[in-house]
Amino acid sequence: MKKITLQQTLIPLITFTTICFIWFGPIRINYIENIIISILIIIANYIEYKGKPFSALGFKSEKFTFKNILVLAPLVALGLFSFYVFAVVPGITKLTGVPIDYSSFDQLKGNLPACLIALLVVWATAGFGEEIIFRGYFMRQFVKFFGESKVSIVLNIVLFACFFGFMHSYQGITGQLVAGFVGALLALIFYLRKYDLWFIVAVHGFFDTIALICIYFGLA
């Protein structure tokens, strides 16, 4: 493992502290929080990695192909969503005895204009935003500091899956556990794909797109 400099320690520490302040501080900016945090991360990476912020996150041009983004990613998203609907949600709901709280999405049912706006929002804030934050930055920074041993990778995935689940508290305890589990699967895919952030952004985006279609037709 390469020696980590003081700058490579301080910049992530300051960035993480700022992110927590944006998320948990007294000023709430709701839907654009993750967009602002993503921009902050890109700036932090630009400084830390000497002008190469995107490759450090996992955005690599050679990975951005038609096959990866428009064929494999949608198929993986469909498989993941099927597992989510038929196994993860029923299993965790049975464990907690409480259904997921989908009430925040009620206004989208049968409302095509609202769903189209929501589609743009989820791709920006969840597909890109959450993946830049949780997989591209948090997960990659953890690897930088603690390496890629099996124990380290497991801790990495579990730690940020818990954090990811916690950030979905508006869906109730079942929603948090389900989101955490799905977050862990996304992190595992990210690791197995050798930190290909383009791919995991597409998987997350298409997963949420399928979910929005289900919500629109009242299937969720």
C-alpha positions in Angstrom: 0.0 0.0 0.0 1.3 3.5 -0.9 2.1 5.8 1.9 -0.8 8.2 2.6 0.2 11.9 2.8 -1.1 14.4 5.3 -3.1 16.1 2.4 -4.6 12.7 1.4 -5.8 12.4 5.0 -7.0 15.9 5.7 -9.0 16.5 2.5 -11.2 13.4 3.0 -11.7 14.2 6.7 -12.8 17.8 5.9 -15.0 16.6 3.0 -16.7 13.9 5.1 -17.3 16.4 8.0 -18.8 18.9 5.5 -21.0 16.2 4.0 -22.3 15.3 7.5 -23.0 18.9 8.2 -25.0 19.2 4.9 -27.0 16.1 5.7 -27.5 16.6 9.5 -27.0 20.3 10.1 -29.7 22.9 10.8 -30.1 24.0 7.1 -32.0 21.5 5.0 -31.9 21.7 1.2 -33.7 18.5 0.4 -33.6 17.3 -3.2 -30.4 19.1 -4.2 -28.3 18.0 -1.2 -26.7 15.1 -3.0 -26.0 17.2 -6.1 -24.2 19.8 -4.0 -22.3 17.0 -2.1 -21.3 15.4 -5.4 -19.9 18.7 -6.6 -18.0 19.1 -3.3 -16.6 15.6 -3.8 -15.5 16.3 -7.3 -13.7 19.5 -6.1 -12.1 17.6 -3.2 -10.9 14.8 -5.6 -9.6 17.4 -8.0 -7.3 18.7 -5.3 -6.3 15.4 -3.9 -5.7 13.6 -7.2 -4.1 16.5 -9.0 -6.8 17.3 -11.6 -8.2 13.8 -12.1 -11.3 13.7 -10.0 -13.5 11.5 -12.1 -11.2 8.6 -12.7 -10.5 8.5 -8.9 -14.3 8.0 -8.4 -14.4 5.2 -11.0 -15.7 7.2 -14.0 -13.4 5.7 -16.7 -14.0 6.4 -20.4 -13.2 2.9 -21.5 -16.0 1.5 -19.3 -18.6 3.8 -20.8 -19.8 1.5 -23.7 -23.2 0.8 -25.2 -23.1 -2.8 -24.0 -22.2 -1.9 -20.4 -24.6 1.0 -20.0 -27.6 0.2 -22.1 -27.6 -3.6 -22.2 -25.8 -5.2 -19.1 -26.8 -2.5 -16.6 -30.6 -2.6 -17.4 -30.5 -6.4 -17.2 -28.7 -6.3 -13.8 -31.1 -3.7 -12.6 -34.1 -5.8 -13.7 -32.6 -8.9 -11.9 -31.9 -6.8 -8.8 -35.4 -5.3 -8.8 -37.0 -8.8 -9.1 -34.9 -10.0 -6.2 -35.9 -6.9 -4.3 -39.6 -7.4 -4.9 -39.9 -11.2 -4.5 -37.3 -11.9 -1.8 -35.8 -8.9 0.0 -38.9 -6.9 0.7 -41.1 -9.9 1.8 -38.3 -11.3 3.9 -37.5 -8.2 5.8 -41.1 -7.2 6.1 -41.8 -10.6 7.7 -38.8 -10.0 10.0 -40.0 -6.6 11.2 -43.7 -7.0 10.9 -44.0 -3.5 9.4 -44.4 -2.7 5.7 -42.2 -0.2 3.9 -43.6 3.4 4.2 -44.1 4.4 0.6 -46.4 7.4 1.5 -43.9 9.9 0.2 -44.5 8.6 -3.3 -48.3 8.7 -3.2 -48.5 11.8 -5.3 -46.8 10.0 -8.2 -49.5 7.4 -8.7 -51.1 7.9 -12.0 -49.4 11.3 -12.3 -47.3 11.2 -15.5 -45.9 14.8 -15.3 -44.8 14.3 -11.7 -43.3 10.9 -12.5 -41.3 12.3 -15.4 -39.9 15.1 -13.1 -39.2 12.5 -10.4 -37.4 10.4 -13.0 -35.0 13.2 -13.7 -34.6 13.9 -10.0 -33.8 10.3 -9.0 -31.3 9.9 -11.8 -29.5 13.1 -10.7 -29.8 12.6 -6.9 -29.8 8.8 -6.5 -28.3 7.4 -9.7 -25.5 9.8 -9.9 -25.6 11.5 -6.5 -25.8 8.5 -4.1 -23.4 6.5 -6.2 -20.8 9.2 -6.4 -21.1 9.7 -2.6 -21.4 6.1 -1.3 -19.6 4.0 -3.8 -17.4 6.4 -5.7 -16.2 8.4 -2.7 -16.8 6.7 0.6 -16.1 3.2 -0.6 -13.0 4.2 -2.6 -11.6 6.3 0.3 -12.1 3.3 2.7 -10.1 1.2 0.2 -7.4 3.9 0.1 -7.0 3.8 3.9 -7.6 0.2 4.7 -6.8 -1.8 1.6 -8.6 -4.6 -0.2 -8.2 -7.6 2.1 -11.4 -9.7 2.4 -12.0 -8.4 5.9 -11.6 -4.8 4.8 -13.9 -5.2 1.8 -16.6 -6.8 4.0 -16.3 -4.1 6.6 -16.4 -1.5 3.8 -19.6 -2.9 2.3 -21.4 -3.4 5.7 -20.4 -0.1 7.2 -21.7 2.0 4.3 -24.7 -0.2 3.7 -25.8 0.6 7.2 -25.2 4.3 6.5 -27.0 4.1 3.2 -30.0 2.4 4.9 -30.0 5.0 7.7 -30.3 7.8 5.0 -33.6 6.2 3.9 -35.3 6.6 7.3 -38.3 8.3 5.7 -39.3 4.8 4.6 -39.5 3.4 8.1 -37.4 0.7 9.7 -38.3 -1.9 7.0 -37.4 0.6 4.3 -34.1 1.3 6.0 -33.2 -2.3 6.2 -34.2 -3.0 2.6 -32.3 0.1 1.4 -29.2 -1.0 3.4 -29.4 -4.5 1.9 -29.8 -3.2 -1.7 -26.9 -0.7 -0.9 -24.7 -3.7 0.1 -25.6 -5.5 -3.2 -24.7 -2.3 -5.2 -21.4 -2.0 -3.4 -20.6 -5.7 -4.1 -21.4 -5.2 -7.8 -19.2 -2.1 -7.7 -16.3 -4.1 -6.2 -16.8 -7.1 -8.6 -16.8 -4.7 -11.5 -13.5 -3.3 -10.4 -14.9 0.0 -9.3 -16.7 0.8 -12.5 -18.8 3.8 -11.4 -20.5 4.3 -14.8 -22.0 0.8 -14.5 -23.3 1.1 -11.0 -24.8 4.6 -11.7 -26.7 3.0 -14.6 -27.8 0.0 -12.5 -29.1 2.3 -9.8 -30.7 4.6 -12.2 -32.5 1.8 -14.1 -33.5 0.2 -10.8 -35.2 3.4 -9.7 -36.8 3.8 -13.1 -38.4 0.4 -12.8 -39.6 1.4 -9.3 -41.1 4.6 -10.6 -43.0 2.8 -13.3 -44.4 0.4 -10.7 -45.4 3.4 -8.5 -47.1 5.2 -11.4 -49.3 2.1 -12.1 -50.0 1.6 -8.4 -48.0 -1.6 -8.1 -46.0 -0.4 -5.1 
